[in-house]
């Protein structure tokens, strides 16, 4: 993959993908009534329309079913105990259902229909009302409408959750022509199309997130979301809610149900950055979902299943973390089915000119600055710098240079140089120094400051490499 290539662009809209997935998933209805003949009649009628039917004969049965599965519509009676006609059981159940799943449409039925009961049922959250004996055509029309509304509401909830995440407008370039990056590109091409869990390792700023995007883009999951979680930025108190979601009332500030990152990534890829920072107390929950695919929202007993590929990344030595008792060994085994190590920028210096050109162009457009030239002497300094912070530091340096530069050329002073210097060496001049002694001191200090890197020392002294070598020979350095 060369710098002229970009990662694949998503041509279909998230709404279209979600709608297509929903339409291909069978609709599941929960029918609740205390009379077996009513349940059987409704089961046969609805099954004939292609619906999957679960039944319950009591309010407790409804609650148990809702804790176990997710339904598109609940069709429920209002009376369950013998000789009861008030509808109170159903109204109480309706309140419970709304608490458990506010997105589930409930259609209530009763043989003792009255305006008052219907109004109260609608007030408590029912979507529609059917009186027994029912008209088949009307009942089917109501169910079809509520199924569509239910799926639209849940689709909107997922999309709203996705929109809260920072998702780039387009896919950035993966600039990786240096020899040290070729094994990385080969590994992306080989394992990207698989469903294996992948651990990306490397120093801060080496581009682990970009490699995760590349892996997702070449996988069969590319049409589905790539969801990123910075584990280092999630406190222990909200970790479970962040990953698995929560239901209303699960804790003090839980005012509404929340979709977790595993649900947001359904069918796609979940990227857990800074995985070494996952609290030890929460690692068993992550291990469970990786082993079984099962999880529960915080505050709910309903088990859900996650169809998610996991990519994780860290700049830490996880084996040392395991040895220190800070990371579970069994979780590490689950995470690193495949490991991809990214080299630091100092080991792939051949990519610096193209990376620099890319970022200078990016920020020149962003800040509406004209194009400028990077003189060879400046480029040589940048090439020989060790770049603590790696590609991220180079990007920040390019942004600052675009903002600070004037004239038609960049100067070395325009670039912040982490761990280095931004200005020429200024020696302390003693009163007894003559011109030759002064020049020798300048050269010695420049060489020591740059660890005897001739190119860097020559640049800060304003000399060519050849001129510096001649002066070093003159002074026996």
N, C-alpha and C positions, 0 to 999 in steps of 0.2 A: 504494500500500500504506500503510495508515494504522496508527496505533498500536494500534487495536483488533483488528487482524489479527495472526495469528501465522503463521509459515511452516508449510507442510503437515507433519503428523505422520505418521511411518511407521507404518502400521497392520499391516504384515506383519512377522513376525519374521525376523531375519537367517538363522536356521537354515532357515526355510521357503524363503526366496529362494535360498539356496545349494543346497538339495535340488532345487528346481524346475529350476535351471540345470543341475545335474549330470544330472538325468534326461533333459533335452532334448539333451544332448551325446552323440554316438555313442561307444560304448566301443571303445577301440583296444587290440588285443592284439599282443604280439610273440611269435612262435613260432620257436624255435631248434632245429635238428636238422641233422645232416650228410647225411641221406638225403633226396633230392628227393621220392621217393614218399611219405615220411612227412609232409613239409611240405605237399605237395599235398592229401593226405587230410585233414589237420587244417585246412587253409585252407578246403576245401569244407564240412567239417562246421561250422566256426565261422562262416563267412560266411553259411551258411543260417540261423543264429540271429540275424543282424543285426549281428554284430561286424565292425569294420574290422580287417583283418589285415595286419601286416608280418611278413616272414620274415627269418631269418638262418641261415647255414650254418656258422658258426664262432664261437668266443668273441669274436674281433676284430669280427665283424659285429654281435654283440650290443652291444658297447661303442659302436660307431659309431652304431647305431640309437638307443641311449639318450642319446647326446650330441646327437642331432638332434631327437628328439621325446619327448613324455611319453606313457607307456602306463598302462593300468589294470591289466594282468596280464602277467607274463612266463611263458610255458610253454616249458620248456627241457629238452633232453636232457642227460644227465650224461657222455656219451662222444662224442668227435668224431673223434679220430685213428683210422685204420684199425687193427683188431685190438686196440683198447683196451677193457678191460672194468672197470677199477678205479673209474671215476667221478671220478677226481682232477681231470680237466680241468673237469668241471662244478662240483665243489666249490670249486675256485679261482675259477671264474667267478662263482659264487654270492657269494663274499666281495666280489668287485669290484662286483657289482651292488648289494649292500647298502651299500657305501661311496658309490656314485654316487647312489642314491636309496633311502633307508631306508623310504620309504612304499610302494614297489613290491612287490606280492605276487609271489613266484616259486613256481611249481609245477613240480617236477622230474619227469622221466620217464627210465626206463631199462629196457632189456630184460633186464638182469642184476640184477634187484631182489633185495635182501637186507635183512634187518633192520638190519644194521650200516650199510650205505650210507644207508638211509632215516633212521636216527637221526642220522647225521653231517650229512646234508643239512638236517634240521630244526634241528640245533644251530647250523648256519651261517646260518640265517635263512629256509629254505624254509617256505612256508605249508602245503604239502601234497605228496603223493607219489603218482605214478601209474606202474604197471608196464605195459610193453608186452607183448602187444597190449592196448589199453585197451578198456574198456566205454564206448560212446558216452554213455549216459545218466549214468554216474557222472562222466565227464570234464566234461560240460556242467554238471552240478550243482556240481562243484567250481569251475569257472570263474565261474558266476553268483554263488556265494557270495563268491569272492575279489574280484570286481568291486565288489560292494556294500561289502565291508570296506575296499577300497582307497579308494573315494570317500568313505566315512564318515571314514576316517583323515585324508585330505587336507582334507575339509571342516572337521574339527575343528581341524586345524593353522591353517587360514586364520582361523577364528573366534577361536581363541586369540590369534592375532597381532592381530586387530582389537580384542579386549578389552583388550590392553595399552595401547591408545591412549585418551586422555581424550576421551570423547564425552559431550556434555551430555545430561541426562535429557530435555530438551525443547528446542524451538526458541525462542529469545528473540524479543522484540518488535523489529521494525524501525520505530523512531519516526522519521519523516521527513516532516513536514508543512511545513517551511520551504521557501520558494521555491527556495533554492539546492540543495535535494535533489531537486527534481522531475525534472531531467534524468537523475539517477542512477536513479530509479525507472523512468523511461521506457526507459532503456538496459537495465535488468534484464529488463523485460518483453519487449523487442525481441530481445535476443541470448541471454537465458537458455535458451530452447528449442533453440538451435542447438548445434552441436558445436564451435564455434570456440574457439580458445585465447584467454584473456582476461587482460589485465594490469590490476590495480587499483593505482592510485597515490594517495598522500595522506600527510599527516603521521602520526606515531605516534598511536595512540589514536582515529583517526577512524572505525573500524569496518570495516576492510577484510575481516576474517574474517567478519563478519556478512553483508557483501555477497556473499562467496563462498558462504556457506550459502544465501542467497536465490537466487543463480544456479543452484546445484545443485538446489534444491527445485522450481524451475519448469522443469527440464530433463527429457527422457525418461529420464535416468539416475538420477532421484530414488530409485527403489527400491533402487539399489545403493549401496555405501558412498561417503561423502565422507571422504577420508583427508587429514589435515593434516600437513605437515612444516615445522618452523621451521628454514629453512636457516641462519639465524644462530646456531642452537644446535647445529649438527652440525659437528664438527671435520673437517678435511680427511682425516684418517686413516680415518674410519669413514663418510665420505659415500657412497662406492660401495656399501658393505654396507647402509647405511640405506635407500637408494633401490632397489637391485636385489637385495638379499639375498646370502647366501653359502652355500656348502656346507661340511660338516664338514671341518676340516683346512685350510681356505683360509688361515688365519693362526693364530697361537699360541693365542688364546682361542676359536677357533671349535670349540666342543665338539659342536655339532649343526648341522644345516641350519637356515637362517633365511629366512623369507619377507620380501622387501623391500616397500617401500611401493607400488611399481608393481603388484605382484601383489595386495596387499591391496585396492587400488582397482579391481581388474579389473571392467570394465563400468561403473564409476562415475566419480568425479571425484577428481583429485589436486590439492590446494591447497598450493602452495609459497610459504610466507610468507617475507618478507625475501630475495627472490630475488637481490638485488644481492650478498648475502654468499656465494653459491656460489663456491667456490675456482676460480680461472681454470683450474687443472689438471684440474678435473672437469667444466668446462662442455662440453667436446667430447662426453663420455659422455651428458650430458643432451640435447645437440643431436641426437645419433644416434637416440635413442629417440623424440624428437619428429618426426624426419624419416622414419624407417622403421618405428617401432613395435617394433624388435628390441632385445633386451638379453640379457645373460648374468648369472647369479649370480656373485659373486666366487668364483673358484676352479673354475668350471665352464666347459666349452666348449659346453654345450648352449644353443642360441639359443632364447629364448622371445619371445612376442609380447605386447605390452601393448595392450589395448583400454581406453584411459583418456583422459578429457578433462582438460586441464591449465588450471588457473587459478593465476595467480601474483600476488604483491603486493610492493610496495616503497615505502619512504618516500624512497628515493634518486632522484637524477636519472640514469637509466640512460644517457641520451645523453652526459652528462658522464663517466660511468664508461667508456663506449666510447671517448670521445675520450682518456681517460687511460690506455687500454690495459688496464683492469681487467675489462672485460666484452666478450664477443664480440658483434660487430655482427650476425652471422648468427643467433646465439641470440636476440638481442633481436627480430629480425624474426619469428622463430618464436613468440615469447611474446606479442607484442602485436598479434595479428590485430585484436583490439578492445581499446581502452583505456578504462577508466572511472576518472575522477578524483573523489575524495571531497573536499568542501570541509572546512576546519577548523571547529570548533564556533563560533569567533568570527564566522564568516560565515553561520551558521544559528542565531542566537540565539533565534529563535522556537520552536525545539525544546527549549530549556532547561527551561521549566516542566514539560513533559510527561516529559522524561527524568528530571528531578529527582523528580517524583512517582512515576515507575516505580521508581527505585532506592531511594527512601526506603521505599516500600511493600515492596519485595523484602527489604531488610535488616531492616525492622521485623518481618517474619514470621520471618526467619532467626534473629534474636536474641530473638524473643518480647518485643518492646517494643510499648508502646501507640502509637497514632497521635498525631502532633503537628502543629501548624499551622506553616507557614512564613509569617511576617509579611511584608507587602508591602515593608517597608524592607529586610529580609534578601533577599527575592527580587530586589529591584532591584540590590543589590550583586552577587548571583550572575549576574544578566543582563548586567551591565556588565563583569564580569571577562573577561579575554582567554583564560583557560583554556589555558595551555601544557599539553600532554598531552591536550587535547580531551576526548572523551566518556569515555575511560578515567579521566582525572583527576576528572571530575565524579562518576563512579561511586565512586571511592575516597573523595571528599569526602562523598558521601551516606552511605557505610558508616561513616565516622568520626563523622559527625553523629548517626547513630542510636545509636552506642555511647556518645557523650559527653554527649548532651543530657539535661537534666532539666526538670521542669516540663511545661507543656502547649504550649510554643512553642519552635521552634528559634531560636538566636541566631547571629549571624554568627561568633562565636568558636568555634562547634561545627564549622564547616567549614574544613578546611585550604585555603588559597588559594595555589596555586603561583604564584610571581612577584608576589604581592601581600602584603597584611598581614592578620593575624588579630586585631589589637587596635587600640584607638583611638590617635590621635596624642597623644603626651605631650611637650609642648614643654619646653625648658630655660628656667626662669624666672630672669631676671636681677634683681638687687636693685633696679635703678632703674626697672623697669617698673611703670606703673600698670595698673589693670584693663583700660582700653581697649587699651593697648599689648599687654598679655598676650593679649587676645581676638584682636587683629589677627594676632599672631604665630601663634597656634593655627590660624587660618583659612588664612594663607599656607602654613604647612607642610602642612596637609591637602590644599590644592589642588595644591601641587607634587608631593606624594607620589603623588597620583592623577591626575597629568597634566591638572589642571584639569577633571576629570570631576565635575560639580556633584553628581550623585546619590551617588557614592561618598564624596566629601568630606563631604556633609551627613550621611550615615549614620554615619561614624566620629566626627563631632562631636556626634551626637545631636540634630541639627536637621532641620527640614523643608527642602525645596528653597526654598520661599518665604522662610523665615527666613534661610537662608544668603544668598540674593540681597539681602535687605535689609541685612544686615551688610556684604556686599561693597560695596554702594553707599555705605554709611555711611563705610567706610574707603577709598573710592576704588580698590578692587581690580578 
